[in-house]
Amino acid sequence: MRSLPFSAGPRRAFALSATAVVAAGLSLGLTGCAGEVPMDPAKDANNPRCADVTVRLPATIGDFEKRTTNAQSTGAWGDPAAVLLRCGIESTGPTTLECVAVDGVDWIIDRSRAPLYRFEAYGRSPGLEVIVDSKKASGTEAVQELGAVAKLLPQTRKCSSVSDTLDLSKLQ
């Protein structure tokens, strides 16, 4: 038997990996035509409070219709999806990310993957995140529409600024 200059094992593994990547890419590309949005559930997606949230998700966000997802405690709007929601994430602790209050809900904003913006209902347990494709949808509109469901989750901390915690009279 003739020996090969390389092992067939790694080459086969690479071929299988490449096939998986192509299949995943095709399935993501087809979600614009399909009814169900593929998503991964958050770690604590089975939390009963997340069930309270997902049964009360709005039918629309702006002009985007709600779609079916394949994961527990998730939501999606738009075709292709422009707004995604996951309940049951691990809540972010103290952070330097921008934090804004919208209709009584504190939201931290992660702009590091623009044009995808990540909004987290800060200090809520379990955690709730919203991903918005800013090329298609308004983050402000999304968090306004989702504020009512975010309020269903108990608030364990609030946003604060450095000026809230400093006695400015001592700095003079």
C-alpha positions in Angstrom: 0.0 0.0 0.0 1.3 3.4 -0.9 1.5 6.0 1.9 0.2 9.4 1.4 2.4 12.5 2.2 -0.4 13.8 4.5 -3.0 12.2 6.8 -6.5 11.8 5.3 -8.0 12.5 8.7 -7.3 16.3 8.9 -8.2 16.8 5.2 -11.5 15.0 5.7 -12.2 17.0 8.9 -11.4 20.2 6.9 -13.8 19.2 4.1 -16.5 18.4 6.6 -16.0 21.7 8.4 -16.0 23.6 5.1 -19.3 21.8 4.1 -20.8 22.8 7.5 -19.8 26.4 7.0 -21.3 26.5 3.5 -24.5 24.8 4.7 -24.8 27.3 7.6 -24.2 30.2 5.3 -26.9 29.0 2.9 -29.4 28.5 5.7 -28.7 32.0 7.0 -29.0 33.4 3.5 -32.4 31.7 3.1 -33.9 33.1 6.2 -35.1 36.1 4.2 -37.4 33.6 2.4 -38.1 31.2 5.3 -40.6 31.7 8.1 -38.4 30.6 11.0 -35.4 32.6 12.2 -32.6 30.4 13.5 -31.3 31.6 16.9 -29.5 30.2 19.9 -31.2 30.3 23.3 -29.6 32.2 26.2 -28.2 30.2 29.1 -31.2 30.9 31.3 -33.8 30.8 28.5 -36.0 28.4 30.5 -36.5 31.0 33.3 -40.3 31.4 33.9 -39.8 35.2 33.7 -38.5 34.9 30.2 -41.7 33.0 29.3 -43.7 36.0 30.6 -41.6 38.2 28.3 -41.9 36.2 25.1 -45.7 35.7 25.3 -46.0 39.5 25.5 -43.7 40.5 22.7 -45.2 43.0 20.3 -46.6 41.9 16.9 -44.6 44.7 15.2 -41.6 46.9 15.9 -41.9 49.9 13.6 -42.8 48.4 10.2 -41.3 45.0 11.0 -43.6 42.0 11.6 -42.8 39.5 14.3 -41.4 36.2 13.0 -41.2 32.7 14.4 -37.8 31.7 15.9 -36.4 28.2 16.6 -35.2 28.9 20.1 -36.8 29.4 23.5 -37.2 32.9 24.9 -36.3 34.7 21.6 -38.0 37.0 19.3 -37.3 38.4 15.8 -38.8 41.1 13.6 -38.4 41.8 9.9 -37.7 39.7 6.8 -34.8 39.4 6.8 -34.6 39.9 10.6 -33.7 43.5 11.6 -34.3 43.1 15.3 -33.5 40.1 17.5 -34.3 39.6 21.2 -33.0 37.0 23.6 -34.1 36.6 27.2 -32.1 34.7 29.8 -28.7 36.1 29.1 -26.2 36.7 32.0 -26.7 40.3 33.1 -23.8 42.7 32.6 -22.3 44.0 35.8 -20.9 47.5 36.2 -19.7 48.7 32.9 -18.3 51.7 31.1 -20.7 51.2 28.2 -23.1 54.1 27.4 -26.3 53.7 29.4 -29.6 55.5 28.6 -33.0 55.5 30.3 -35.9 55.1 27.9 -39.4 55.1 29.3 -38.3 53.9 32.7 -35.9 51.2 31.4 -32.1 51.5 31.6 -30.4 50.2 28.4 -26.7 49.8 27.9 -25.5 50.2 24.3 -22.7 48.2 22.7 -21.7 49.9 19.4 -18.6 47.8 18.9 -20.1 45.7 16.1 -21.7 48.5 14.1 -24.0 48.5 12.1 -25.2 45.8 14.6 -26.0 47.5 17.9 -26.6 45.5 21.1 -28.9 46.9 23.7 -29.2 45.2 27.1 -31.9 46.0 29.6 -29.4 46.9 32.3 -29.8 45.5 35.8 -32.7 43.2 34.9 -32.8 39.6 36.0 -32.8 37.5 34.0 -31.0 39.5 31.4 -32.5 40.7 28.2 -30.7 41.7 25.0 -31.8 43.2 21.7 -29.7 43.3 18.6 -30.6 45.9 16.0 -29.3 46.1 12.5 -29.1 49.9 12.3 -29.1 49.8 8.4 -32.6 48.5 8.6 -34.2 49.5 11.9 -34.1 52.1 14.6 -32.6 51.1 17.9 -34.5 53.8 19.7 -37.8 52.6 18.2 -36.9 49.0 19.2 -36.1 49.7 22.8 -39.2 51.9 23.1 -41.4 49.1 21.7 -39.7 46.5 24.0 -39.6 48.6 27.2 -42.9 47.2 28.4 -41.7 43.6 28.3 -38.3 44.6 29.8 -40.2 46.0 32.8 -41.6 42.5 33.5 -38.1 41.5 34.6 -37.1 42.6 38.1 -34.5 45.4 38.2 -31.5 44.7 40.4 -29.4 47.8 39.6 -29.7 51.1 37.7 -27.4 53.1 35.5 -25.4 55.7 37.3 -22.8 58.2 36.2 -19.6 59.2 38.0 -21.3 62.5 38.9 -24.0 60.5 40.7 -21.4 58.9 43.0 -19.0 61.8 43.6 -19.4 64.7 46.0 -18.4 67.4 43.6 -18.1 70.0 46.4 -15.0 68.0 47.7 -13.2 68.4 44.4 -12.9 72.2 44.6 
